[in-house]
Amino acid sequence: MPLQWDQLPSWQRDNQYILSGYRTSSNSFSKSFASLTYLHNESVNIYSHLIPAVILSFFGISIYKALARRYTSVSTADIIVFGCFFLGAVLCLGISATFHTVQNHSSHIARIANQLDYIGIVLLIVGSFIPSIFYGLFDNGLSPFSLLIDYLKDIAYISAKITSLGLLCAAISATPQFRHPTWRPFRARMFISLGLSALFPVVHGAMKFGIRQMNKQIGLFWVVLQGSLYIVGACIYASLMCKFSDANTRACTSWPVRYLDKLSPNLSLYGGTGYNISPSRIGQCL
């Protein structure tokens, strides 16, 4: 039988506005995964991450096959860049689906899974910026491998900043007290700061190539949309939109928050990169 909020042990209490639909502590991975077969207040969280993770996995393979088949100019660098994007997205969504599934296992497992969930968000953000950085600073006059060398030299300080922020976020995410609800606003600010690191390559590219060329290469609208969705998702997460939901509604979860924060920016990034890789690299739209 689903539990009410006041029946939960302290380690399972995260959002006081979700009052019902909780699973009992399982102390068993098989029992936790068995909860995939019935409805509870983590069901939407689980499947809204699991299904996109599976779709993105197949979608990434399809994109690779389509590019390799249609465009002879596709290089190893292109494959690596897109691979980083899809890998970051799939890992983030897959880890999050797993976290929400095993959240009721035990205090120890829930803590570890929650830390991994936050690290997955870091992977998502950093991975989603790699295509923007790469294509935003692309120089058509260079060969693909010369481009990689020039890229590494030209934006070493940008990579260092974003990587440092990513490592800092990952380190803080691994801190046990970080998962406490009182840290929610701090978590939001931290991920917003990491998201705003996208300004580094955009500003650098604008200074190097000009606004018009940067808009042609990466589609500044899509980059701004991506960053805005990250910020909106983090802000909604911090303010706990679920507080207005009916206390007796089982499906009341943090789904709108986590979904906006993880999936929507990736759709906007794919739109921007997919549209702009072709004019700058291949000569026509995908």
Secondary structure in CASP SS format (residue, H / E / C, confidence):
PFRMAT SS
TARGET T0000
AUTHOR 0000-0000-0000
METHOD secondary structure of the structure
MODEL  1
M C 1.00
P C 1.00
L E 1.00
Q C 1.00
W H 1.00
D H 1.00
Q H 1.00
L C 1.00
P C 1.00
S H 1.00
W H 1.00
Q H 1.00
R C 1.00
D C 1.00
N C 1.00
Q C 1.00
Y C 1.00
I C 1.00
L C 1.00
S C 1.00
G C 1.00
Y E 1.00
R C 1.00
T C 1.00
S C 1.00
S C 1.00
N C 1.00
S C 1.00
F H 1.00
S H 1.00
K H 1.00
S H 1.00
F H 1.00
A H 1.00
S H 1.00
L H 1.00
T H 1.00
Y C 1.00
L C 1.00
H C 1.00
N C 1.00
E C 1.00
S H 1.00
V H 1.00
N H 1.00
I H 1.00
Y H 1.00
S H 1.00
H H 1.00
L H 1.00
I H 1.00
P H 1.00
A H 1.00
V H 1.00
I H 1.00
L H 1.00
S H 1.00
F H 1.00
F H 1.00
G H 1.00
I H 1.00
S H 1.00
I H 1.00
Y H 1.00
K H 1.00
A H 1.00
L H 1.00
A H 1.00
R H 1.00
R H 1.00
Y C 1.00
T C 1.00
S C 1.00
V C 1.00
S C 1.00
T H 1.00
A H 1.00
D H 1.00
I H 1.00
I H 1.00
V H 1.00
F H 1.00
G H 1.00
C H 1.00
F H 1.00
F H 1.00
L H 1.00
G H 1.00
A H 1.00
V H 1.00
L H 1.00
C H 1.00
L H 1.00
G H 1.00
I H 1.00
S H 1.00
A H 1.00
T H 1.00
F H 1.00
H H 1.00
T H 1.00
V H 1.00
Q C 1.00
N C 1.00
H C 1.00
S C 1.00
S H 1.00
H H 1.00
I H 1.00
A H 1.00
R H 1.00
I H 1.00
A H 1.00
N H 1.00
Q H 1.00
L H 1.00
D H 1.00
Y H 1.00
I H 1.00
G H 1.00
I H 1.00
V H 1.00
L H 1.00
L H 1.00
I H 1.00
V H 1.00
G H 1.00
S H 1.00
F H 1.00
I H 1.00
P H 1.00
S H 1.00
I H 1.00
F H 1.00
Y H 1.00
G H 1.00
L C 1.00
F C 1.00
D C 1.00
N C 1.00
G C 1.00
L C 1.00
S C 1.00
P H 1.00
F H 1.00
S H 1.00
L H 1.00
L H 1.00
I H 1.00
D H 1.00
Y H 1.00
L H 1.00
K H 1.00
D H 1.00
I C 1.00
A H 1.00
Y H 1.00
I H 1.00
S H 1.00
A H 1.00
K H 1.00
I H 1.00
T H 1.00
S H 1.00
L H 1.00
G H 1.00
L H 1.00
L H 1.00
C H 1.00
A H 1.00
A H 1.00
I H 1.00
S H 1.00
A C 1.00
T C 1.00
P H 1.00
Q H 1.00
F H 1.00
R H 1.00
H C 1.00
P H 1.00
T H 1.00
W H 1.00
R H 1.00
P H 1.00
F H 1.00
R H 1.00
A H 1.00
R H 1.00
M H 1.00
F H 1.00
I H 1.00
S H 1.00
L H 1.00
G H 1.00
L H 1.00
S C 1.00
A C 1.00
L H 1.00
F H 1.00
P H 1.00
V H 1.00
V H 1.00
H H 1.00
G H 1.00
A H 1.00
M H 1.00
K H 1.00
F H 1.00
G C 1.00
I H 1.00
R H 1.00
Q H 1.00
M H 1.00
N H 1.00
K H 1.00
Q H 1.00
I H 1.00
G C 1.00
L H 1.00
F H 1.00
W H 1.00
V H 1.00
V H 1.00
L H 1.00
Q H 1.00
G H 1.00
S H 1.00
L H 1.00
Y H 1.00
I H 1.00
V H 1.00
G H 1.00
A H 1.00
C H 1.00
I H 1.00
Y H 1.00
A H 1.00
S H 1.00
L C 1.00
M H 1.00
C H 1.00
K H 1.00
F H 1.00
S C 1.00
D C 1.00
A C 1.00
N C 1.00
T C 1.00
R C 1.00
A C 1.00
C C 1.00
T C 1.00
S C 1.00
W H 1.00
P H 1.00
V H 1.00
R H 1.00
Y H 1.00
L H 1.00
D H 1.00
K H 1.00
L C 1.00
S H 1.00
P H 1.00
N H 1.00
L H 1.00
S H 1.00
L H 1.00
Y H 1.00
G H 1.00
G H 1.00
T H 1.00
G H 1.00
Y H 1.00
N H 1.00
I H 1.00
S H 1.00
P H 1.00
S H 1.00
R H 1.00
I H 1.00
G C 1.00
Q C 1.00
C C 1.00
L C 1.00
END
